[in-house]
């Protein structure tokens, strides 16, 4: 039996749209799917070779929770070079993706009934992550006129 919080979730719209697109393709319909965010090409050979080499050299163990020190240093260097932002490696955390990071953040910060502002348009998973965390999604419409950012007036 699933927990009560699991029973509050809706079906994944991403998976539903992806399944529909795959079925349409199987039926011969020319479809460009904007669902799961998967590339329509294979992983480049250079990346595959680098992964194989890393695995063959013993790189396959658990990493530091925040991320590998070399990766954190590379991120800090990139942020300084490209964005003129200065961060130390202990101020940076790596993750497996934006949704996973948001899930973790919401679990740490949201209490039951807290309102969470979600700018619209948004990825379809965001309201479900908020609800799973006990929060209440509050949607604010954005558009190209405001560069898809929440305005101070909307926030108020």
C-alpha positions as CSV (number, residue, x, y, z in Angstrom):
1,X,0.0,0.0,0.0
2,X,1.3,3.4,-0.9
3,X,1.5,6.3,1.6
4,X,-1.2,8.9,1.7
5,X,1.1,11.5,0.2
6,X,1.7,9.3,-2.9
7,X,-2.0,8.9,-3.4
8,X,-2.3,12.7,-3.7
9,X,-0.2,12.8,-6.9
10,X,-1.7,12.9,-10.4
11,X,-0.4,10.8,-13.2
12,X,2.8,12.1,-14.7
13,X,1.8,14.3,-17.7
14,X,5.3,14.1,-19.0
15,X,5.1,10.3,-19.2
16,X,1.5,10.4,-20.6
17,X,2.5,12.8,-23.4
18,X,5.7,10.8,-24.1
19,X,3.7,7.6,-24.3
20,X,1.2,9.2,-26.7
21,X,4.0,10.6,-28.9
22,X,5.7,7.1,-29.0
23,X,2.4,5.5,-30.0
24,X,1.7,8.1,-32.7
25,X,5.2,7.5,-34.1
26,X,4.6,3.7,-34.0
27,X,1.4,4.4,-35.9
28,X,3.4,6.2,-38.6
29,X,2.5,9.8,-37.6
30,X,5.4,12.2,-38.0
31,X,5.7,13.6,-34.5
32,X,8.2,15.9,-32.8
33,X,7.8,15.2,-29.1
34,X,8.5,17.9,-26.5
35,X,7.6,15.7,-23.6
36,X,10.5,13.9,-21.7
37,X,13.3,16.2,-22.9
38,X,15.3,13.3,-24.3
39,X,17.6,14.1,-27.3
40,X,16.7,12.5,-30.6
41,X,20.3,11.4,-31.2
42,X,22.6,8.8,-29.6
43,X,25.1,9.8,-26.9
44,X,28.2,11.0,-28.7
45,X,31.0,8.5,-29.0
46,X,33.5,10.7,-27.2
47,X,31.2,10.7,-24.1
48,X,30.7,7.0,-24.3
49,X,34.4,6.4,-24.6
50,X,35.1,8.7,-21.6
51,X,32.6,6.9,-19.5
52,X,34.0,3.5,-20.4
53,X,37.5,4.7,-19.6
54,X,36.4,6.1,-16.2
55,X,34.6,2.8,-15.3
56,X,37.6,0.7,-16.5
57,X,39.9,2.8,-14.2
58,X,37.7,2.2,-11.2
59,X,35.6,5.3,-11.2
60,X,32.3,3.9,-10.2
61,X,32.0,4.4,-6.5
62,X,29.9,6.8,-4.4
63,X,30.9,10.4,-4.8
64,X,31.0,13.2,-2.2
65,X,27.4,14.3,-1.4
66,X,27.9,17.8,-2.9
67,X,29.8,16.5,-5.9
68,X,33.3,15.6,-7.0
69,X,35.9,18.3,-6.0
70,X,37.2,18.6,-9.6
71,X,33.6,19.1,-10.9
72,X,32.9,21.7,-8.2
73,X,36.1,23.5,-9.1
74,X,35.2,23.4,-12.8
75,X,31.7,24.9,-12.0
76,X,33.3,27.7,-9.9
77,X,35.7,28.5,-12.8
78,X,32.9,28.5,-15.3
79,X,30.7,30.8,-13.2
80,X,33.6,33.2,-12.7
81,X,34.7,33.2,-16.4
82,X,31.2,33.3,-18.0
83,X,29.1,35.0,-15.4
84,X,31.6,37.1,-13.3
85,X,30.3,35.3,-10.2
86,X,32.7,34.3,-7.5
87,X,31.8,31.1,-5.5
88,X,34.0,28.7,-3.5
89,X,33.5,25.0,-4.0
90,X,31.8,24.7,-0.6
91,X,29.1,27.0,-2.0
92,X,28.3,24.8,-4.9
93,X,26.3,21.5,-5.0
94,X,25.8,19.3,-8.0
95,X,22.7,17.3,-8.7
96,X,21.0,15.0,-11.2
97,X,18.7,17.7,-12.6
98,X,16.5,20.6,-11.8
99,X,13.5,18.6,-10.7
100,X,15.5,16.5,-8.3
101,X,17.0,19.7,-6.8
102,X,13.6,21.3,-6.5
103,X,12.2,18.2,-4.8
104,X,15.0,18.2,-2.2
105,X,14.7,21.9,-1.6
106,X,10.9,21.7,-1.2
107,X,11.2,18.8,1.2
108,X,13.6,20.9,3.3
109,X,11.7,24.2,3.2
110,X,7.9,23.7,2.7
111,X,5.5,23.0,5.5
112,X,2.0,21.8,5.1
113,X,-0.1,24.6,3.6
114,X,2.8,26.8,2.6
115,X,2.0,28.6,-0.7
116,X,4.7,28.2,-3.4
117,X,4.7,30.6,-6.3
118,X,5.2,29.0,-9.7
119,X,5.7,31.3,-12.7
120,X,3.7,30.2,-15.7
121,X,4.6,28.7,-18.1
122,X,6.2,26.0,-16.0
123,X,7.3,22.4,-16.3
124,X,4.3,20.1,-15.6
125,X,6.0,18.3,-12.7
126,X,6.4,21.4,-10.6
127,X,2.9,21.6,-9.1
128,X,3.1,17.9,-8.2
129,X,6.4,18.3,-6.4
130,X,4.9,21.2,-4.4
131,X,1.8,19.2,-3.5
132,X,3.9,16.2,-2.6
133,X,5.8,18.4,-0.2
134,X,2.6,19.6,1.4
135,X,2.6,23.0,-0.3
136,X,-0.1,24.7,-2.3
137,X,0.9,25.8,-5.8
138,X,0.1,29.4,-6.7
139,X,0.5,30.2,-10.4
140,X,1.6,33.6,-11.7
141,X,1.3,34.2,-15.5
142,X,4.4,35.5,-17.2
143,X,5.0,36.5,-20.9
144,X,7.6,37.7,-23.2
145,X,6.9,41.4,-22.3
146,X,8.3,40.7,-18.8
147,X,11.0,38.3,-20.1
148,X,9.0,35.5,-18.5
149,X,9.9,36.8,-15.0
150,X,7.5,37.6,-12.1
151,X,7.1,41.3,-11.8
152,X,7.2,43.0,-8.3
153,X,3.5,43.9,-8.8
154,X,2.5,40.3,-9.4
155,X,4.6,39.1,-6.4
156,X,2.8,41.7,-4.1
